[in-house]
């Protein structure tokens, strides 16, 4: 079997886990708790995928550092208190990851979540043993900077041509583009097809199970 890729790297929120409603609710409550003007659901939806600090800066471009920190800390507290509501896997994820592991692929996560949040989510979803390596935004640079991908590749001693990034936001695809890596954009997450096509993913799919058929179609036996 000749696999076109050895490593498949997944975003977390919006790609593996249906967490959009929980993220928006926590951010809504954080703004309300701090008495800040709410930027609107569309604005919050668009920044999902960035590190929390980068997202807060985009939502509050005129705010000082203390206000940004207050929003970040408040959101984190609310998200951790409600973390069990943000671990609903999309259909086919658990069986799909198991199948990919059985086929011999390395699997990784590159996420805008903080380490504490990802570790809690991995434990709740019982997916920790499915991944060879994970990187979080508080350990490296925020997407679309490719540093987290570079670190994953370095740890696995692999070039970007042997890996593919799977994500639901333009930031995921731009991050892959910035390191010369192929990508799969999923339309069922945070960003819709209108936002995903302009950043030029190699593939565009509408449900998680299509990843398996895509890999199979591009595998020479």
ABEGO torsion letter per residue (X at the ends): XBBABABBBBBBBGAABBAAAAAAAAAAAAAAAAGBBBAEAAAAAAABGBBAAAAAAAABAABBAAAAAAAAAAAAAAAAAAAAAAABBBBGAAAAAAAAAAAGBBBBBBBABBAAAAAAAAAAAGAAAABABBBBAAABBBOABAAAAAAAAAAAGBBAAABBBBBABAAAAAAAAAAGBBBBBBAABABBAAAAAAAGBABBBABAAAAAAAAAAABBX
